[in-house]
Amino acid sequence: MIADSLSDDSGVRMGLDDVLAYLTFRERFARKRVRFERRSGALVLQVEGAPAPVRQWLGDLLRSYRGIVPVNNPSDVPAGHDEEGLVVEQLQAMTEGCGYGGRVAHGLPIVFPRFAAARTALYEWQPVPTQSHPRQIGDLKRQIREAITEERRQTLPELRPRLNPLLDDPYFSERMGGGLVGLILKVINACRFPHHRTVRWYGTRRFPRQRTFEAVCEELERRRSEPAAAKQLLLVEALLADIDAHYGVLRRLNRARRPVLLLPDVDTVPARRTIRDRLIEAYDGESRGLRVYPVVITTSQPGGAPPTAGAKPPVPVDGLAEAIGGRFAERARVAEDRSRGLPTPLPSRLVQVV
């Protein structure tokens, strides 16, 4: 999650829905007694209980948050896929649901071009054996560019109706430099490269010192032979980077409402449990220190899907606010111990709520 500390200054116990409302900034102008400290850090909430009431609560949460914060609608698990394919399908459903499907009213949807590039390179692109390696890289480059353009297909058409009245206004065209400003805007639009920011992220953040599009494609092509866990981790890191890029300076200054990623039934759906574990792994790895983290909520039967490492006892609902603050404080203390060489186990980022 996005808060390093969450506490109730008045001592009044808070319910689960109240804590989530503050963590997502759903009630951003009614903070009241909750205090945030938003330094780097992320958590995953796992709500545990009997399946029927938990599903009902999750459905109510989805309906109440729709249109207010970006929230994905968990899709059914399709049949006929292997485990690795199911993970990719569920991640794709999360991006579509949290992007165009779960968009905020009067706001642009979140787009996921970095995720689209990784998905295309690792799983969708199939090299032609008879082609030379340079031709294969050229074909991969073309398909990645097409995937990024398709991912951004609705962003520019939604911006044009907002810009056209300005460009067509006589006052703007006649007074603002004889139409010079309008001409500059049109030239900028003609020179837009939708894939540029995505390639720059891969070439500077994810694969440092890969200065060209071709070099990035070659690195992605090499990643195709890595184990499934490594490829899944790259997909998750790209997804988180897309969310982080969406919330730029202006949105952060406006305390923009954070997206919610829902992963129900992680105890019975192995693909969703794999995604949960990859998210936690990314938070401790390459995605450490992002400006913005989504609010990740998983569900499970009690004790059905504990974290792989650093497990802590589950906390009651009315103690969640204190537990989040305590977990971050404990992780900070342990980090100091580990920096001094002490073999102290790091507590998990997963907070189980009963």
C-alpha positions in Angstrom: 0.0 0.0 0.0 1.0 3.6 0.0 1.2 4.6 3.7 4.2 4.0 5.9 2.2 4.8 8.9 -1.5 4.8 9.6 -2.7 5.6 13.1 -5.9 6.7 14.8 -5.0 9.7 16.9 -8.2 9.7 18.9 -8.0 6.1 20.0 -11.3 5.2 18.4 -11.2 1.8 16.7 -11.7 1.8 13.0 -13.4 -0.8 10.8 -11.9 -2.4 7.6 -13.9 -0.2 5.2 -12.8 3.0 7.1 -9.2 2.1 6.8 -9.5 1.2 3.1 -11.2 4.5 2.4 -8.3 6.4 3.9 -5.6 4.2 2.2 -7.1 4.8 -1.2 -7.9 8.5 -0.5 -11.5 7.7 -1.3 -12.4 10.2 1.4 -9.5 12.4 0.7 -11.2 15.6 2.0 -12.4 14.0 5.2 -9.2 12.6 6.8 -10.4 13.5 10.3 -8.4 11.5 12.9 -6.2 9.4 10.5 -2.6 10.5 10.0 -0.6 9.4 7.0 3.2 9.3 6.4 3.6 8.6 2.7 7.2 7.6 2.3 8.3 4.6 0.2 6.6 1.4 1.2 3.9 -1.0 0.1 1.6 -3.6 1.8 -0.8 -6.2 0.7 -4.0 -6.7 2.7 -5.4 -10.2 2.9 -9.0 -10.4 4.2 -9.6 -13.9 5.6 -13.0 -15.4 6.5 -15.7 -17.7 5.4 -16.1 -17.6 1.5 -19.7 -16.5 1.3 -19.5 -13.3 3.5 -16.1 -12.4 2.1 -17.3 -12.6 -1.5 -20.3 -10.5 -0.5 -18.1 -7.9 1.1 -15.8 -7.8 -1.9 -18.8 -7.3 -4.3 -20.1 -4.4 -2.2 -16.6 -2.9 -2.1 -16.3 -3.1 -5.9 -19.7 -1.4 -6.4 -19.0 1.4 -4.0 -15.5 2.1 -5.4 -16.4 2.0 -9.1 -16.0 5.4 -10.7 -14.2 6.8 -7.6 -10.9 5.0 -7.7 -9.5 2.8 -10.5 -10.5 -0.7 -9.4 -10.3 -4.0 -11.4 -13.2 -6.3 -11.7 -11.8 -9.9 -11.0 -12.6 -12.0 -14.0 -13.4 -15.7 -13.9 -10.5 -18.1 -14.4 -10.7 -19.4 -18.0 -10.3 -23.1 -18.6 -7.8 -24.6 -21.0 -4.7 -22.7 -19.9 -1.6 -24.0 -18.1 -0.5 -22.3 -14.9 1.8 -19.9 -16.6 -0.8 -18.9 -19.1 -3.4 -18.3 -16.4 -1.0 -15.9 -14.6 -0.6 -13.9 -17.8 -4.4 -13.9 -18.4 -5.2 -12.7 -14.9 -2.6 -10.0 -15.1 -4.1 -8.9 -18.4 -7.5 -8.8 -16.9 -6.2 -6.7 -14.0 -4.8 -4.1 -16.4 -8.0 -3.9 -18.5 -10.2 -3.7 -15.4 -8.1 -1.1 -13.6 -7.5 0.8 -16.8 -10.4 1.5 -19.2 -12.9 -0.7 -17.3 -12.2 0.7 -13.8 -11.6 4.3 -14.8 -12.4 7.3 -12.5 -15.3 9.6 -13.6 -14.1 12.6 -15.5 -10.5 11.3 -15.6 -8.3 9.6 -18.2 -7.9 5.9 -17.8 -4.7 4.3 -16.7 -2.8 2.8 -19.7 -0.3 0.0 -19.4 2.2 0.2 -22.4 5.1 -1.2 -20.4 3.1 -4.2 -19.5 1.9 -4.6 -23.1 5.5 -4.5 -24.3 6.6 -7.2 -21.9 3.6 -9.4 -22.6 4.2 -9.1 -26.3 7.9 -9.9 -26.1 7.7 -12.7 -23.6 4.5 -14.5 -24.6 2.9 -13.3 -27.8 5.7 -12.8 -30.3 6.9 -16.0 -32.0 10.2 -15.7 -34.0 10.3 -17.2 -37.4 13.2 -19.8 -37.4 14.1 -19.1 -41.1 14.7 -15.4 -40.4 18.1 -14.0 -39.5 18.5 -12.7 -36.0 18.4 -9.0 -37.1 15.2 -9.6 -38.9 13.7 -11.4 -35.9 14.6 -8.3 -33.7 13.1 -6.0 -36.3 9.8 -8.1 -36.2 9.8 -8.0 -32.4 10.3 -4.2 -32.5 7.4 -3.8 -34.9 5.1 -5.9 -32.8 6.0 -4.1 -29.5 5.4 -0.8 -31.2 2.0 -1.9 -32.4 1.1 -3.3 -28.9 2.0 0.0 -27.3 0.0 2.0 -29.8 -3.0 -0.2 -29.3 -2.7 0.2 -25.5 -2.8 4.0 -26.0 -5.6 3.8 -28.6 -8.2 5.7 -26.5 -6.0 8.3 -24.8 -5.4 10.6 -27.7 -8.9 10.5 -29.1 -10.2 11.5 -25.7 -7.8 14.4 -25.5 -8.6 15.7 -29.0 -12.1 16.9 -28.2 -10.7 18.9 -25.4 -8.0 20.5 -27.6 -10.0 21.1 -30.8 -12.2 23.9 -29.4 -9.1 25.7 -28.3 -7.3 25.3 -31.6 -10.4 26.4 -33.6 -11.1 29.4 -31.5 -10.6 32.6 -33.5 -9.2 34.5 -30.6 -6.6 31.8 -29.9 -5.6 31.4 -33.6 -5.5 35.2 -34.3 -4.1 36.7 -31.1 -1.7 34.0 -30.0 1.1 34.6 -32.4 -1.0 34.4 -35.6 -1.7 30.8 -35.0 1.8 30.0 -34.2 0.9 28.3 -30.9 -1.7 26.1 -32.6 0.9 25.2 -35.3 3.4 24.2 -32.6 0.8 22.0 -30.9 0.0 20.3 -34.2 3.7 19.7 -35.0 4.2 18.2 -31.5 1.2 16.0 -32.1 2.6 14.8 -35.4 5.9 14.0 -33.9 4.6 12.0 -31.0 6.1 8.6 -30.5 3.8 6.6 -28.2 6.5 4.0 -27.6 9.2 6.5 -26.6 8.5 6.7 -22.8 8.0 2.9 -22.6 11.4 2.2 -24.3 13.1 4.8 -22.2 11.8 3.0 -19.0 13.2 -0.3 -20.2 16.5 1.2 -21.4 17.2 3.3 -18.2 15.3 1.7 -15.3 14.8 -2.0 -16.0 17.7 -2.7 -18.3 20.2 0.0 -17.6 22.6 1.2 -20.4 20.4 -0.2 -23.2 20.3 3.0 -25.2 18.4 2.0 -28.3 15.1 0.3 -29.1 16.9 -2.6 -30.8 19.0 -3.2 -27.7 15.9 -3.2 -25.5 14.3 -5.7 -27.8 17.4 -8.0 -27.7 17.3 -7.9 -23.9 13.6 -8.8 -23.9 14.3 -11.6 -26.4 16.9 -13.1 -24.1 14.4 -13.0 -21.2 12.1 -15.4 -23.1 14.4 -18.3 -22.1 14.3 -17.5 -18.4 12.1 -19.4 -15.9 8.4 -18.6 -15.6 8.9 -16.8 -12.2 11.4 -14.3 -13.7 9.1 -13.5 -16.6 6.1 -13.1 -14.3 8.1 -10.8 -12.1 9.0 -8.6 -15.1 5.3 -8.4 -16.1 4.4 -7.3 -12.5 7.2 -4.7 -12.4 6.0 -3.3 -15.7 2.4 -3.1 -14.4 3.5 -1.3 -11.3 5.7 1.1 -13.4 2.7 2.0 -15.6 0.6 2.8 -12.5 3.5 4.9 -11.1 3.8 6.8 -14.4 0.1 7.6 -14.5 0.3 9.4 -11.2 2.7 12.2 -12.1 3.5 15.4 -10.2 0.1 17.1 -10.7 -1.9 14.0 -9.6 0.3 13.5 -6.6 0.0 17.1 -5.5 -3.8 16.7 -5.8 -3.6 13.6 -3.6 -5.1 11.6 -6.4 -7.0 8.5 -5.4 -5.0 5.4 -5.7 -6.0 2.3 -7.7 -7.2 -0.9 -6.1 -6.1 -4.3 -7.3 -8.4 -7.1 -6.2 -7.2 -10.8 -6.1 -9.9 -12.9 -4.5 -9.6 -16.6 -3.5 -5.8 -16.8 -3.5 -6.1 -20.0 -1.5 -8.0 -21.8 -4.2 -6.8 -20.1 -7.4 -3.0 -20.7 -7.7 -2.6 -18.2 -10.5 -3.8 -15.4 -8.3 -1.6 -16.5 -5.4 1.3 -16.5 -7.8 0.5 -12.9 -8.7 0.3 -11.9 -5.0 3.7 -13.4 -4.3 5.2 -11.7 -7.4 3.8 -8.4 -6.2 5.4 -8.8 -2.8 8.7 -9.9 -4.5 8.6 -6.8 -6.7 8.0 -4.5 -3.8 11.2 -5.8 -2.2 13.1 -5.7 -5.5 13.1 -3.5 -8.6 9.8 -1.8 -7.7 11.1 -0.6 -4.3 10.8 3.2 -4.0 8.1 4.0 -6.5 6.2 7.2 -6.0 2.8 5.4 -6.0 1.7 1.9 -5.0 -1.7 0.5 -5.6 -3.9 -0.9 -2.8 -3.7 -4.7 -3.2 -6.5 -6.6 -1.5 -6.6 -10.4 -1.6 -9.1 -12.8 0.1 -8.7 -16.3 1.5 -10.1 -18.7 4.0 -8.4 -18.4 7.4 -4.9 -19.7 7.2 -5.4 -20.8 3.6 -2.6 -18.8 1.9 0.0 -17.5 4.4 3.0 -15.5 3.0 6.0 -17.5 1.9 8.3 -15.8 4.4 8.0 -13.4 7.3 4.5 -14.4 8.4 2.9 -12.7 11.3 -0.2 -13.6 13.3 -3.4 -12.3 11.7 -4.9 -9.2 13.2 -8.6 -8.4 14.0 -10.5 -5.9 11.8 -10.6 -3.2 14.5 -6.9 -3.4 15.0 -5.9 -3.0 11.3 -4.9 0.6 11.6 -2.5 0.0 14.4 -1.2 -3.2 12.7 -0.3 -1.3 9.5 1.7 1.3 11.4 3.3 -1.4 13.6 4.3 -3.5 10.5 6.0 -0.5 8.8 7.8 0.4 12.1 9.0 -3.1 12.6 10.3 -3.4 9.0 12.2 -0.1 9.5 13.8 -1.5 12.7 14.6 -4.8 11.1 16.1 -3.0 8.1 18.5 -1.2 10.4 19.5 -4.4 12.1 20.1 -6.1 8.7 22.2 -3.1 7.6 24.5 -3.8 10.6 24.8 -7.5 9.5 22.3 -9.0 12.0 20.4 -12.0 10.5 17.0 -10.7 11.6 14.2 -12.0 9.4 12.2 -9.3 7.6 8.4 -9.3 8.4 6.2 -9.9 5.4 4.5 -7.1 3.6 1.3 -9.2 3.7 -1.1 -8.2 6.5 -3.7 -10.9 7.2 -7.0 -9.6 8.6 -9.6 -11.9 10.1 
